[in-house]
Amino acid sequence: MNQIKMVDLGGQHAKIKDELDEAIGRVMQTTAFIKGPDVRQFEEELATYLGVAHVIGCANGTDALQLALMALQLPAGSEVITTDFTFVATAEVVRLLGLVPVLVDIDPDTFNIDPQKLEAAITYNTKAIIPVHLFGQCADMDAIMDIAKRHNLYVIEDTAQAIGTEYTFKDGSKKKSGTIGHIGCTSFFPSKNLGAAGDGGAIFTNDHNLAAKISSIANHGQGDQYYYEYIGVNSRLDTLQAAILRVKLRHLNDYNMARQEAAAYYDKAFASNPLLQVPRRNTSSTHTFHQYTLKVKDGKRQELSKFLDGKGIPNKVYYPVPIHANKPYTDTCTYRIDQLENTMNASSEVISLPMHTELSAEQLVYIADAVNAFVYEMKNT
């Protein structure tokens, strides 16, 4: 059996080597490294895949969130509601722009923001919501968009972990994650479901005016050359990454299906395991499993992690410390510690198993058997 990896990009790339070599060679030959034709073509192809009017490439997923907020031009001190259980970038960009992150609790089953807690946190100063589609599954966007409409709030979707996930609304209509709110943001960090060979990100929107503003802000705020409309930044998706992403976009549905098949195996293997809760599904959303995340009961997570380490099985905790408990945010965010119970529980219980496109049947059996053996060992000690 080959070595088990948390993410196996080498195995994934080997299968599309000829396509990648052609794409990289084409860019090297043309030397159009900045804003070359592959950037525009990738933006158009991703827009078609998502069913959205505009895709604007940028340097990384964090920049995508920052550019989205900059385009909204919210007054200093405005409040932006998001989840306390996510990667720090979501709150980081809010603080960088002089805005106030309001951190609320999650649904204990899906790990996504709880709409009821979200609405309870709205004040006169609230101007936007950033739902994070964590681990590959959409938040409850029916409820979130209804709340946003009633309170006249912007919605910026953080879909860095859920590219290709599909949401079904109560009326039966469907949309891809990132195309539901006013703006969607994603990351092309190499380990993502659609990953580059370096950094990259993108912003999605159906709003033509917002698209034009975001494009300008990402290019120093420029309109015509050397004439500037906004205070901007320098955030570009380079042509080599765009060319690589064009290749991998063609395989994205297959990649997501492979992840779903691996998750289905894990689900079945752990269904009767009394120590574990398998990932629960939001019936309105597909799940593309950027991570396969279990909840470990009875305070046994650290012991399970050490046990898996001893078996040569990678594992990781996303996220062991909620945003509010990190030093730069404890006194700069708004939150109610007594209303973050689900977040605190998740931070102490979750563990993610290997999840990628190259997991073999043999590897899945080995991983699942090891996890279940740990539970058997716990029962007999």
N, C-alpha and C positions, 0 to 999 in steps of 0.2 A: 504494500500500500504506500502511495506517495505521501510525503509530509503534508499534514493538514495545516492549512493557513486560514487566518481570519478573513483575508481577502486574497484571491489568487489572480492578480492582474497578469502575471506572466503566462499562465495557462490560457487566459482569455485572449490575450494579444497574439499568442502563437497561432490560434485558429484563424485569425484575420490578418496574418502577417503580410500577405501579398497586397491586400487592400490598403493597409497602413503604409507599406513601403511606397506604393504608387502615390498616395496622397502627400506624404512627406516629400518625396522626390519632386513632385510637381511644384510645391512651394519653394523648395531649394533652387529649382531651376529658374523660376520666375523672379526669385528674391523679393517678392511682394510680402514682406514679413509683417508690415503694419497696414491694416485696413485693405488687405488683398481681397480678391474676388471671393475666396472661400468664406470669408467672414459674412459677407452679404448673402451668399448662397446658403450657408448654414442657418442664418437667421430666418430666411424664407422657408427653408425646409422644416425647421423646428416649429415655425408658426403654423405651417400646414398640418404637421403632426398633432399639434395641440388644439387646432381649431381656433386660433386667436389672431387678431388683426396685426399685431406688432410684436416682434421680439428684438430686443436690443442687447447685444453682447457686451460684457464688461470683464474686468480683470479677475473677479472672484465673487463668491456668494455674499460675503460681507459687504463689499462695495454695492452689490445689487440692492441690498436692503437700504444702505445709506443713500444711494441715488433715488430710490423710490420715495424716501422721506424728504429728501431735499426738494424733489419736484413738487411736493404738496405745499411747501413753504408755510409750515405751521408756525404760529407765534411761539417765541421762547417761553418755556414753562408749560407748554401744552402737555397733556397726559396721553400716553399711548399704552393701551392695555395689551398685555401678552402673557404667556405662560411662564411660570417659575421653573418648569421642568423642561429644559432645552439647552442647547449649546449657547454659550454666553454671547455670541455675536448678535443675537436678536435684541438683547437689551443694550449691548455695547454701543450700537449705532444710535440708539435713542439718546443715550447720555452724551455721546460725542456731539450731537446737534443741539444740545442745550434743552432737550425735552426730558420729560419725567416718565420712566418706565413704571407702570402699575402692574404688579405681578400677582396673578391669581392662580387658583388651584386647578387640578386636572381631574378628568374622569378617571376613576381608579382602574377601569378595565382597558380603555383605549389609549391612555397616557396623553390624550389631547385635551386642550383647554375646555373647561366646563362652562357651557354657555350661561348657566344660571349664576355662577360666580362672576362671570364676565359682566353680565348686566348689572349685578348688584354693585360693581365697582365703578360704574359710570358716574361722573360728576360734571359740573358745568365746564370744567377745563378739559374734559376728554375730547380728543379730536380724531383718534384712529385706533384700530384694532390690528394686531399682528397675530393671527392664528398660525401655529406651526403644525404642519402635517407630519407628526413625529413617527419615525421608524418605517414610514411607507404607507400610512393610512390617513385619509382626510379627516379633519375635524368635522364637527357637526355644522356644515356650511348652511343648511336650511335655517337653523336657528340663528347662526351668526349674522347672516345677511339680513334676516328679519330685524334683529336687534340694531344693526348698523343703519338700516333704512329708517326705523322709528326714531333713532337718536341722531340722525344726520352725521354719521361717522364714516370715515374712509376705512377700507379693508385692504391690507397688504398681506397677501399669503406668502408665508415662508414654506416653499415646497422643495427645499434642498434635499430632503430625504424621500420625496414622493413623486419624482418625475414619471409621468405615464400612468399614475393612479387615476382612476375614473370615479366621479361622484354622481350618484343618481338622486335627483331631487324628488320631493314628494309628488310632483306632478308627472313624474316619469322621464323627464328630460335628463340628459347626461352632459357633463362637462369634465374636462381634464383638470386635475389639480393645478392651481396657479392661474386659471382663466376665469375664476368665479368672482373674485373681488375686483376692486378697482385696479390693482396692480398685483402681479405675481413675481416672485423672486426665486432663483435657484442657484445652486453651486454645481460646478463641474470638477470639483476636487476628485483626484483619481479614483478614490474608493467608492464614489457615488454610483448609483445605478447607471447613469450616463456620465462617465468620467473622462476627463482629458488626460494628457500625459504631463500635467502640470496644473497650474491654477487657471480658473476660468469661471465665469458666471453669466447670468442673463436676467433680464427683466421682461415681463410680458404685460401687455395691456390691450384693451379694445378701444381705449380713449385716444383719438388721434392727437389731441393737444398735449396730453400727458406724454405720449410717445415722443413727440417733437422736443418737448422740454427735457425729458430724460436723456435723449440723444445728445442734446446740446450740453447739458451739465456734465455728462461723461467725457466730453471733449473740451474741457476748460470753460464751458459756458459759451462756446463760439457759435455764432450764426454764420454769416459769410466770413471768409478767411480774414483773420485779424480784427474782426468786429465781434464784440462779446455782448450777449444778452443777459447772462446770469453769472453769479459766482459759481465756478465749476470745479471739477477735479480732472485728473488724467486717469481714466480707467478704461482700458481697451482689452478686448479679447483678441489675442494675437493670431495671425493667420495660420501658423502651424497647428495651434490648438483647434482652431475652427475646422481645419482640414481633417484632423483626427476625429473630431466630434461628428463630422458629416458621415464618416465611415461607421462609427459606433451607433449613431442614431438609426441607421438602417437595421441594426440588430437589437434595438432596445426592447421591442416586444418579446423577442425570444429570450433576452436576458431576464426580463421580469418574470416570464413564464418559468424559467429554470429556478428562480428564487421561490416562486410560489409552490413549485413541486417539492423543493427541499423542505419548505415550511410545512407542507401537508404531511410529509414523512415524519418530521419532528412532532407535529400535532398528534398523530396516531400513536407514535411511540410513547408519548408522555401523558396520554389521555387519562390513564388510571393511576398516575403517579401522585401520591397524596401530598408530597412535599412541594409540588410545582403547580403554578397556574400558567397555562399556555396563553399566547397572545389572543385576546378576545377581538372579535371583528365588529366593526360598525357596519350594520347591514346596508347602509347607504353608500358604502365605499368599497372599492377593491383595495387590496393590500399588496404592495409591491416589495415589501420586506427588504428595505435597506438594512434593517437589523431584524434578527429573530430574538425577541427579548422575553425571557421568562421572569416570573416572580417566584422567589424562593421563600418558603414559609419557615417559621420557627427560628429565625435568626441564623440559618445555616448557609447563607450565601458565601461567606468567606471560606468556609470549610469546603463547599462544593468547588469554588474557584481553585483552591489549592489541590484538591483531588484531581481536577481536570488538568491542571498544570503537570501533575505527576504522570498523567497518561499521555502527555504530548498534545493536548487539545487546547488551542488558543481560546480565550474567553475575555470578555471585557465588560466593565460596568459603565453604562451611559445613563445617568449622570450621577455620580456619588454625592455631589454637593449641589443643592439647588442654587439658582442664581443669587437669591437674596442673602445666602449665607457666605458668599464670597466677599472678601474685604472691600473691594471698590464699590460694591452695590448695597451693602447692608444699610448705609446711611444716605444713599442717594436714590433709592427706589421707594415707591409706596407699596406696602403690602400689610396684610394682617397675619401674623404668625399663627394665630389661633384658627385661621381659616385656610391653612395650607396642609392639612392632615394627609391628604392623598399624595401630595408631592413628597412630603417627608417620608411616608411609608415606601413610596416607589424608590426613592433614593437609597433606602436601606435594603431593598428586596430584589431589585432588578439585576439580571445578568444576561448578557447576549452571547449566543453561540456562533460558531462559524457560519457565515451566510454569504454565498457568492455564486457565480454562474458555473463554476467548475467543480462543485462538490460531486464526488462519485457515489454510487450506491454503497460501495464498500466503506467509504469514509462516513457516510451518514449512519450506517449500521454501527460502526465503531463508536461514534460520538454518542448516539442514543443509548447504546448498551452501557457505556461508561457512566452516563448521567444516572441511569436507572440502577446501576450497580452501587452507586454512592448511596442512594436511598435505601437499598437492601442492607448495606453496611451500617447505616444509621439505625436501622430497626434492630440490628443484632449486636449492638454495642451497649 
